[in-house]
Amino acid sequence: MSNLDIGIIGTIVALVLIAVRVPIGLSLGLVSIVGIAQMFNMNVAWGMISATPFDYVGQWELSAAPMFLLMGFLCSATDMTRGLFLSLRLYLARLPGGLAITSVGACAFFAAASGSSVATASAMSRMAVPEMLKQGYDRGLATGTIAASGTLGSLIPPSVLLILYGVYAQVSVGQLFMAGFIPGILSALIYMAMIITRVKLNPSLAGETPPPPSEEERRAALRDVWPLPTLILLVLGGIFSGAFSPTEAGALGAFFAGVIGAVRGKLTRAAIIEAVTQAVISTGSIFIILIGSLFFTRFLALSGLPMAFSNAILSVSDQTWWILLAVAIIYLVLGMLIDSIGLLLLTLPILVPLVQATGIDAIWFGIIIVKLLEIGLVTPPIGLNVYMINGALNNAVSLPEIFKGVWWFIVMDVVTLLILILFPAITLWLPSMAN
């Protein structure tokens, strides 16, 4: 067999292994080692194993990921979102679907402090969904709102997916963060507009409108709003102003999340252990997948598959619209089967050479990719955020109900995606200002 044939077979085998639930990092690593040994010999394969992990995983930029994860888990463990959620609930309660709109806003704020979709969905599902169900909200709307809004953690900086994309594609992580800010806010606003429209057309979706809060209730709610906005302003302000690198901002964010938790009397020993444990587990999982993807990158590069894939795509057309359509189909199909981090690292070895060959702006392309990954987080049969919420609620709301409720949010995601494709300036305006 030719090297290209081995590359194609190896890719198919990797997808099959992932489909039958073999861990993604292990699947990619095994296929790569066997494939390189088949193309050359076992000594070459072992040489890759000994050199690749440290050379790549030791990069300074990657240390931002565990810092932001720790910051997010500290925010969750110290209940830093509750005051903001309660305040938004009081001030937005009179809007159609006010509690759902509040949940979208709170998810956006928490996403800006955690960088993780799963952490956002997990933290907000325990807080917001019971409140919505208690008020008589449609079960699908209540859970679908949190499942979809949790994906904002993939786009609103600091995003772990943007960090991984930036390191892999050799693009400035700080510029990616700035590029993702406006699209993330746009996604949240479109969600809110859709909720208002649906509830106006069908008021029963949101149960009964609560009575207006008193001035005393409003003032009491505002007293505990400050922690999350303060942390977000510190982190994003430092990154956008150039005062901190993403890694430095993540470390400071984690430190001040602990300080704020201590000031509020929430930083208990149990909270510290919970946050650190979750951060270590999440970081370990990401880095195992990353190492497997690095092996897979070397394997594919030696097989010549990325260049063959680029030539096949460009043989049809070299227009940007065709390339984006092909990429969207790949992500929407594989996104139903593979989690977002695994899918990103699985496909980048093939897509980065294509982007480089066509001259597509790598920052804009990265935002489009992450938006496609957001959609994959809520589409069946995997829909990681949907399963996270189902588990967090102890199956109080069934998976079919959650998937049904998330449908309208998927439609809104597609609308947002089209806007980002048609108007690239939305993603490139802030990075160009920084330049």
N, C-alpha and C positions, 0 to 999 in steps of 0.2 A: 504494500500500500504506500501511496505517496504521503508526505507530511500533511498535505491539505486534507486528505481522506481521514487521517488519524485525528486531525483537529475537529472535523465535522462529527465523526463518531464519538469523540471524547465529549463534545458539547451535548450531544444527544444523551449520552450515558449520564452526564452530570444532571441534566434536567430530570431524567427518570429517577435518579437517586433522590433528588430533592422532592420530587412528587410523592415518593413513598416514605417521606419523612426522615431520611437520613440527614443529620445536621449539615447545614449548607457549607460551613467551613471544611468539614471532613469530606464532603462530597467533592468539592472543588480541589482540595489537596490531593486526595487519592487519585482522581482522574488525571491530574497534572503529573504526578510522579510516574504513574504507569504510562501515560502518553509520552513523556519525555524519554523514559527508558526504552520505549518501543521505537522512537525516532532515532535515538542515539545509543545510549547504554545506561546502566544503572549508576555508574560513577558520576555522570553528568547530572542525573536526577538527585543524587545525594549531595552533590556540590550546591545545587540550587537550595536544597533544604537547609544547609548549613549557613549560607550567606544571606539569603533573601529576607527572612523575618526581621533580623536586627537592623539591617541597613534601611529598611522602610519604616517599620513600626517605631523606630527610634527617632523619627523626625519630630522636631519641636512643635510644629503646627498641630500634630495629632493630640498633643497633651491637652488641647482645649476641650476635646470631647469629654473626658472624665471629669474635668472641672465643672463644665456646665451641667453635666448629669448630677454631680454631687450638689450643686446649687439648687437644681430643680427638686431633688429628693428632700433636701433640707427644707425648702419652702413647703413641700407637701407634708412632711413629718411634723413641722411646727405650726401647721394649720394657718399659713400665711394668706391663704386665698379667701377665707371665710368672711373677714370684715369687708373686703371689696365686693364679694358676691352679695352680701346682705345690703350694702349700701346701694349698689346698682339695682337690686330688686325693689327697694323702696322708691327710687327715683324713676324707674322705668315701668312700674307696675301698671300704670294706667294705659300704656300702649297696648294695641292688640298683640297678644302673645308675649306680654312683657317679661314674664319669667323665662321664656325660651330666649328672648333677646338678651336678657341679663346673662344667661348661661353662655351665649356666644361671646359677649364682651368679656366675661370672666375667663373663659378659655383663651381668648386672645392675650389677655394680660399674663395668665399663667404660662402660656406658650413662650412669651417673651422672657420668662424667668427660668424656664426649664430646658428648652431646646429639644424636647422629646414629645412626640405625639402620644405615645403610650402612657407616659407619666401624666400628661395633661388629661387624657381621657379617664385614667384611673382615679386621679384626685377629684375631678369634677363630677364623676358619675355618682360617687358616694354622697356628695353634697347637694347637687342640683336635681338629679332625677327624683329622689324621694320628695323634694319640695314640689316639683311639678306634678307628680302623681297625686300628692296630697291635695293639691288645688284643683284636681279634676282634669288635667291635661290628657290628651290622647297618648296612650302608651308608646306608640310608634314615634310620634312627634317628640316626646320627652327624651327617649333614648337616642333617636336619630340625631337630634340636635347635638347631644354630647359626643356621639360617635364621630360625626362630621366635623364639629368644631374642634375636637381634639386633634384633628389633622393639621390645624393651623400651626402646631408645634414643629411641623416639617418645614414651614416656609418663613414664619416670623422669626427673625434672629433673636437669640443665637440658636441655630439649628444644627443638630448633629449631622443630618444628611448633607447640608451645605458644607460643613467642615470636611466630611469625607470626600465629597465631590471636588472641593477646592484642592485638597492635598493630592488627590489622584490625577486631576486634570491640570495640575500646576497653575492654578488660578488663585488670585488673592482671596483669602477667606474673608477679610474685612470688606472687600468690594462686593463679594457675594452676599454678605449680611446686609449691606446697604441696598443691594438690588432686590433682596427678598422682602424688604420692609413694606413698600407700597403695595405689591401684589398680595401680601398677607393681610393687610388692612382692607384691601379691596375685596378679598374673599369673605372676610367677616361682614362687611357692609352688605354684600350681595346676599349672604345668608339671612341677615336681619330683614332685608327688604322682602325676601321670599316668605319669611315667617309672617310678617305683617300682612302681606297680601293674602296668604292662605287663611289666616285667622279672620280677616275681614270678610272673606267669602264664606267661611264656615266657622262661626264663633264657637261652636261646640268643641272644637279642637283644643281650646285653651280653658275650658271650664268656666267658672264664674270669675268675673273681674273683682279683685279684692278692693276693700274700701281704701280711700286715700290715707296715707300715713300722716300722723300729726307732726308738728314741727319738732317736738321733743324726740320723736322716733328718728326723724331725719338727722338731727344733731348727734344723737347717740350712735347712729350707724357710721357717721363720718369720722368718729374718733378712732376707728380701727382700720381706716382705709389706707393709711400712709405706707405700711411696710412694703407691699409689692410694687407700687409705682416708684417708690424711692430706690428700690433695688434695680428696677428696670432702667431708670434714669441714670444710675451710676454705671451700669454695664454698657448699655447701648450708647449713652453719651460719651463714655470713654473711648469706645470703638470708633464711633462716627467722627469724633473730633481728632482722632489719631493719637490721643494720649496714651492708650493701651493697645497692645496687640490682643487678638482674640484670646490667646492663652492667658495673658496677664489679666484680662477682663474676667475670664472665667474663674481664675483663682481668687481675685478680689471679690467677685460675686459670691462664691462659696463661703469666703470668710465673713463677709457682711451679712449673708443669709443667717449664719450662725450667730453673729452679734445681735441682729434684729430679733432672732428667736429668743436669745438670752434676755434681751431688754424686755420682751413681752412675757417672760416667764414660761416660755414653751419649749426651751431647749433642754429637755430632760435627757437622762442617760439613754432611755429607751428610744427616744427620737433620734439621737446621734447614731446609735447602733443600727436602727432601721435604715436611716439615710445612707450611711456608709456601706452597709451590706448591699443594698439595692444598687448603689453606684458601682461597687466592685463587680457585682454579678453582671450588670448591664455592660460595663466596660469590657469585662472578659469576653462576653458573648460577641461584642462588636469586633474586638481585636482578633478573635479566632476566625471569624468570617473574613476579616481583612487579610489575614495571613493566607487563608485558603484562596482568596481572590488574587493575591499577588502571585502565588504559584500558578494559578490559572492564566494570569496575564502572560507570564513567561512561556507557558505551554502554547497558548494561542499565537503569540508572536513568533515562536519557532515553527509553528505549523503553517503560518502564512494566512490563516483564516481571516483576521481583521482586514487585511488588504483585499482579499478576495471578496469579502462582504461589501467593502466600500466600492469596489469596482462594479459589483452586481447592482447595488443601489444606484450608482451614478450612470450605469449603462441605460437605465430607464429614463432618468432625467437628473440634471444637476441643479434643478430649481429647489429653493429652500422649502417650498410648500410640500414637495414630494418627499423630501428627506424627513420632514417633521411628521408627515402622514405615516410613513413607514415606521418611524420610531414610536409614534403614538400607538400603532397597532401592536407592536412588540410589547410595550409596557402595559397596555390595557389587558392583553391576553395573559402575559406572565404575571401581572400584578394580582390576578385572581388566584394564583397558585403559590407565590413566593412572597415573603415579607419584604418590606421596603428596603431595608439595609442590604439584605442578601441580593435583591434584584438589582439595586444600584451597582453593587460591586461585581455582580455577575456580568452585567452588560457593558460597563465602562471600558473594559479591554477592547471591545469591538467598536463602540460608538466614538470614543475619543479620537482614534485615527480618522474616522469619517468626518468629524467636525473639523479637524485640522486640515484635511484634504480639501474641504469645501470653503474654508474661510469663514464659517459661521461664528458669530461672536460667542465665545465660550461661556461668558457670564450669563447672557440671555438664555443660551441653550440650557445651562444648569438650572435656571429658574423653571423653565418649561419641564425639564425632567423631574424636578421635585414636585411640581404640580401634578404631573402624571402619577407619581408615586403616592401622593395624597389620595387620589381617587382609588388606587389599589388598596389603601388601608381600610376602605369601607365596602368594597365590592365582594360579592360571594364568589367562590365558597370559602375563602380564607378570611378576608376582612378582619385583620388583627384587632382593630379598635372595637369592632362589634363583639368579638369574643371577649375582649378585656372587660367591656361593660357588662356583658352577660355574666361573667364570673364575679365581678365586683358586686353585682346585685344578687348574687346567689340564685341565679335562674328565676328571679321574680318576674322578669320579662323575657319571653322566649326569643330565641334567635330569629325565627321568621318575622316576629313583630318588629324587631330592631332593624332587620334588613329592609322590611317594608317601609319603615319610617325614614330610612336614610336615602330612599330613592330620589326625593326631590332635591336633596343636597347634592347628590351626584350630578343631577341635571345642572344645578347652579355652578358646580365645579367645571363642567364642560363649557358653560358660558364664560366663566372667568378665564379659562384656558384659551378660548378663542380671542378674547380681548387682549391677553398677553401676547398672543401670536401676531395679531393684527397691528398692535401698537407697542413695538419693542421699547419705545422711549420710557414706558412705565417702569421697566426694570433697569434701564441704563441711565436714567436721569441723575439719581443720587451718586452712583459711582463716578459719573462724568464731572459732577460738582467737586468731588474729592480730588480729582485729577487736576 
